[in-house]
Structure formats: C-alpha cells, structure tokens
Amino acid sequence: MSTGSGADSAPAPTATDSTTDRKQTMFSSLRIRNYRLFATGQVVSNTGTWMQRIAQDWLVLSLTGSASAVGITIALQFLPMLLFGLYGGVIADRMPKRRLLLVTQAAMGLTGLALAVLTLSGHVQVWHVYLTAFLLGLVTVVDNPARQSFVAEMVGPDQLRNAVSLNSANFQSARLVGPAVAGVLITAVGSGYAFLLNGLSFLAPVAGLLMMRPSELHKVERAPRGKGQLREGLRYVAGRPELIWPIVLVGFIGTFGFNFPIWLSAFVDDVYHSGAGTYGLLNTLMAAGSLAGALLAARRGTSRLRMLVGAAVVFGLLEVVTAFAPAFWIFAALMVPIGMFGLTVNVTANSSIQMATDPLMRGRVMSLFMMVFTGGTPVGAPLVGWVTDTYGARIGFATGGAVAALAAAGVGVMLARVGGLRLSVGWHGGHPSVRFVERERLTTAA
C-alpha cells in the first residue's frame, strides 16, 4: 500500500483542515504532474506484482501440495521486514527518496525476471521460490518506507490524505486486473510468463521517476546521520497513544487476519476442488471491494480512530461468517465486503498515523507500521497454515477472523480509556445506541 511524508509538521488535523479536505475532489492529487507519473508507473508495476503473487502461490502449491508451504513462502517474503524494518525507515529518512526508489524498483524487477528464467527453463524448485521471496523482502524493507514517505514530497501536506487513499485505490485497481490475468496465463501457458511480465512491469515506475521534475518536489529536511535513531523513533511512537494503539491493531490484523493466499488456495483446492481460474476470481472479487473502500476513503475528509476500530471489528466478524458459508456463491460474494473493510482498516490507520507524525520521523514511524503489519506474517502465516492443514480451511479462516475481531475490540477499549471515554448503551433518536462518550457527559446525564 502507498502513503507519504510531508514537508511541514503534521499535527492531528483540526476542524478547519477537515472542512478543507472535504472540498477536495476524489482525484485532486492527480492534478500534480510528478504524482501522475508516479501513480501511472505504480499501477503498471502493481499489476505485475499481483500477477506474481498469484502465480507464486499457485506454483508452490503445485510443487508441494501443501498450504503450509505457501505459508512458508509468504513468511520468507515478509521476514526481512520483521528483522530489519526499522533500519529501512532510518535509511529512508536519511537519503534522497527519488534516487533510492530508482534502485529498489529496479531490483524488484530483477527478482521477477530471475524467477521467470528458472520457471520457463523448467528448473524451478520450491527452494528457488523461497530464495527469491526472501530477496524480494530484503528490497521491500527499504522500498516501502521510501515509497510511502516520497508521496508527500510530490503532493505536499494539503493533498497528503487524498494521495494516501488514491495510492491504495491504485494498488487495488491493479489487484483487479493482476489476479485475473495471472489465472489466464497459468491455465494457458504456466506461471513463468506471469513472472516475466512482472519483471518487465518495473520499467514503468523507473521511467516515471526519471521523468519527474525535481524542482517541483516539496523540500523535506532529511534526518542527519547519528547514533540512537532507531531508539529515538521507538520512543517517539511509544509516547503517543494515537500512534502506538493503531500500530498494535494493524499488527494483529496483518499477522492473523490477512493470510488470504493460504485460506483461498486451501478453499479452492480442498473445499471447492477447483483450479487457478477460481483462485484468481476470488482475489478479483476481494480487490473490487478493496477498490470501493479506497475510493470511499479518498472522499472522506478525516481518518478517525473510531472508524479504524469499527472497521476492524466488522472485518474480523466477516471472516468468521465467510469461513462457514454453505455455498460457493455466498463465499465468493462475501469477498467483496471483506475487501472493502480490510482496505478501510489499512487506509484509515495509515493516514491517521501519518497525519499525526512529525516529517523527520515519518520514515521510521511508517517503517514500524509496515513492520508490524507485514512483518508479523512470518509468525502468523506458518501458524495459520498449520491450523489450516490440520483442522481444515474453514477452521483456519475462522480462527484468523476471530483473533482480528478480538484484537480490534481490545484496542478500542484502550483508546477509549486513553481518550477519557466510556461505553454508553441506551436510546438515541428513538433507536438503540451503543457509542463512546466523554466521562463527564456520561456522569452529567446520569
């Protein structure tokens, strides 16, 4: 997912800020030339990335017949983020982000081409997939915080929230196309050509970065080299409840609630006894819901924490319900709202954290955000894969959703306590109402 870093300080948005944001159009940040080039390149490479994800999962399942092996592949891809994620944030804060992205985007393209050569030559083994997944993860450690924080250098602080949402819409638009194309390619000619197209797709973002006008970028002060910058970033987050609790929540969601490659491949193979086309269809339906969620987020003027908690609770409950869907068409249809609420969780957490973070700290804060969101996968994916293999796809899916919902409820309670709120249950406007209100208001009403 994509986000950015601003040129000015980023306090929590005021009421005036919210009003201004609401007057912006859904695509207002696309008026900026540098951002248009960036977004165009990203939608091409994101499409290739989604093609590789689908082809990679299906290739591993074909080679091993094991959902646990798919989980290991995912874990290896995200293990570097868990181990080195904060260092990536320090690098992103120190170095020119445009130059850094030229290197990382080219390297990501090379990993796709390497896997294509191995697959098309007929020599691919599962350890080759494990190795390329790990190397891709190493590059992502630096690419993620650099790419996210670079967005605000292109659009400035006024368009930051809109650009965050449009980056997610960009990613999800590619997710609509990529799995469908991958399904066709795998069925027709095999996984190798999906890897090849992914490698070539990174020519687009590299070209976009080279065509940008550096004079039109918003100047951002870079963090000087120094000792203790990792500890400084962690102390900064730990002292701010509006940052630490959303990060804790996305950590639980990312670790246990976003293991869709494991669950969907298991459902397609073991429950519905289908093939790669069905797997691509389910991913496409989820992407349609995610795209709708991203576009709705682009129209919203604010990113409230209560929306984050509420969307996370609904997301987890939807996974539990979907796990026991009695028919395929019900299971497939529920992919759409799951995608919508999952994307709402991600974008709301992402934008609210960025808007509350000082620009000098944004690379480190966003690297921590990505570390817990995607870096928890090396812990969650093998565990969820084992539960899925041992107890079946339905129990595995339901377990992940239950953990996500319980974590969201717990974080909601903590945020309410920090904000001096209490749960109020009663009637409001002639209807039953469950909401958080200030402690003084509740006492006065009583």
Secondary structure, 3 states (H helix, E strand, C coil): CCCCCCCCCCCCCCHHHHHHHHHCCCCHHHHCHHHHHHHHHHHHHHHHHHHHHHHHHHHHHHHHCCHHHHHHHHHHHHHHHHHHHHHHHHHHHHCCHHHHHHHHHHHHHHHHHHHHHHHHCCCCCHHHHHHHHHHHHHHHHHHHHHHHHHHHHHHCHHHHHHHHHHHHHHHHHHHHHHHHHHHHHHHHCCCHHHHHHHHHHCHHHHHHHHHCCHHHCCCCCCCCCCCCHHHHHHHHHHCCHHHHHHHHHHHHHHHHHCCHHHHHHHHHHHHCCCCHHHHHHHHHHHHHHHHHHHHHHHHCCCCCHHHHHHHHHHHHHHHHHHHCCCCHHHHHHHHHHHHHHHHHHHHHHHHHHHHCCCHHHHHHHHHHHHHHHHCCHHHHHHHHHHHHHHHCHHHHHHHHHHHHHHHHHHHHHHHHHHCCEEEEEEEECCEEEEEEEEHHHHHHHC
